[in-house]
């Protein structure tokens, strides 16, 4: 288990990197779910979901079992991109994704970032609802997602007064 940063009674959250065995397994489950939801269309997005040398990974544990994850990567000196958000099917609708997202935002803020962006798909209404509930607003598709009509891009200020 990675170094635990919170002892929330509902979930322990640890910071780690992308080589962490639990993160690798959870993101494999995420990829399988995305392939099931989107079929062959998902292959268009797979290249954007590769995480190479990332030291800003969060894994969430219930009873010492990994059940949730997420990470962020640097976009520029002020902005991070939230990536690989996932909660195992049997543990959804318990607020775990909100805790993972908040832990990512807090970590990015600690590192001096002031804004978070992310991309999700139109076939994931629960993800879109989560991000809106957490203060994200829909923006014009950015970067590699500009011409992908299935993408929904969002952003949020995570540190007031810097953007």
URHURA-V221122 format. One record per residue. N is the residue number from 0. RES is the residue in three letters. D_FIRST is the distance of its C-alpha to the first C-alpha in Angstrom with 2 decimals. Layout:
BEGIN
N;RES;D_FIRST / N;RES;D_FIRST
END
This chain:
BEGIN
0;UNK;0.00 / 1;UNK;3.82 / 2;UNK;6.64 / 3;UNK;7.79 / 4;UNK;11.36 / 5;UNK;12.81 / 6;UNK;13.21 / 7;UNK;15.48 / 8;UNK;16.73 / 9;UNK;16.31 / 10;UNK;12.86 / 11;UNK;9.86 / 12;UNK;9.54 / 13;UNK;7.36 / 14;UNK;9.27 / 15;UNK;8.83 / 16;UNK;11.53 / 17;UNK;13.16 / 18;UNK;12.35 / 19;UNK;8.70 / 20;UNK;9.23 / 21;UNK;8.16 / 22;UNK;10.42 / 23;UNK;13.00 / 24;UNK;13.30 / 25;UNK;13.65 / 26;UNK;16.17 / 27;UNK;18.00 / 28;UNK;18.48 / 29;UNK;19.70 / 30;UNK;22.09 / 31;UNK;23.45 / 32;UNK;24.16 / 33;UNK;25.85 / 34;UNK;27.93 / 35;UNK;28.98 / 36;UNK;30.01 / 37;UNK;31.79 / 38;UNK;32.84 / 39;UNK;34.26 / 40;UNK;34.27 / 41;UNK;30.48 / 42;UNK;31.13 / 43;UNK;32.77 / 44;UNK;29.48 / 45;UNK;27.09 / 46;UNK;27.97 / 47;UNK;26.89 / 48;UNK;23.42 / 49;UNK;22.44 / 50;UNK;19.70 / 51;UNK;20.50 / 52;UNK;18.77 / 53;UNK;17.03 / 54;UNK;15.01 / 55;UNK;15.06 / 56;UNK;12.51 / 57;UNK;10.97 / 58;UNK;8.71 / 59;UNK;9.68 / 60;UNK;8.67 / 61;UNK;11.58 / 62;UNK;11.54 / 63;UNK;7.83 / 64;UNK;8.98 / 65;UNK;8.60 / 66;UNK;12.15 / 67;UNK;12.89 / 68;UNK;12.74 / 69;UNK;15.19 / 70;UNK;16.10 / 71;UNK;19.29 / 72;UNK;21.56 / 73;UNK;24.53 / 74;UNK;27.91 / 75;UNK;30.03 / 76;UNK;30.06 / 77;UNK;29.94 / 78;UNK;28.16 / 79;UNK;24.79 / 80;UNK;24.39 / 81;UNK;21.76 / 82;UNK;20.51 / 83;UNK;18.55 / 84;UNK;18.32 / 85;UNK;17.45 / 86;UNK;16.94 / 87;UNK;17.31 / 88;UNK;20.91 / 89;UNK;20.60 / 90;UNK;18.72 / 91;UNK;21.15 / 92;UNK;23.70 / 93;UNK;21.56 / 94;UNK;21.08 / 95;UNK;17.48 / 96;UNK;18.74 / 97;UNK;20.59 / 98;UNK;17.60 / 99;UNK;15.70 / 100;UNK;19.04 / 101;UNK;19.72 / 102;UNK;16.45 / 103;UNK;17.43 / 104;UNK;20.98 / 105;UNK;20.20 / 106;UNK;18.22 / 107;UNK;21.13 / 108;UNK;23.59 / 109;UNK;22.08 / 110;UNK;22.62 / 111;UNK;26.21 / 112;UNK;26.38 / 113;UNK;28.76 / 114;UNK;28.63 / 115;UNK;26.34 / 116;UNK;27.75 / 117;UNK;26.55 / 118;UNK;28.07 / 119;UNK;27.90 / 120;UNK;30.40 / 121;UNK;33.37 / 122;UNK;32.14 / 123;UNK;29.19 / 124;UNK;31.08 / 125;UNK;28.15 / 126;UNK;26.25 / 127;UNK;29.47 / 128;UNK;29.90 / 129;UNK;26.41 / 130;UNK;27.05 / 131;UNK;30.55 / 132;UNK;29.41 / 133;UNK;27.05 / 134;UNK;30.01 / 135;UNK;30.01 / 136;UNK;33.47 / 137;UNK;34.66 / 138;UNK;35.93 / 139;UNK;37.79 / 140;UNK;35.71 / 141;UNK;34.57 / 142;UNK;33.97 / 143;UNK;33.40 / 144;UNK;33.76 / 145;UNK;37.29 / 146;UNK;39.19 / 147;UNK;36.77 / 148;UNK;38.33 / 149;UNK;35.44 / 150;UNK;33.20 / 151;UNK;32.84 / 152;UNK;31.81 / 153;UNK;30.97 / 154;UNK;30.39 / 155;UNK;29.67 / 156;UNK;30.33 / 157;UNK;27.18 / 158;UNK;28.94 / 159;UNK;32.50 / 160;UNK;35.39 / 161;UNK;34.03 / 162;UNK;34.98
END
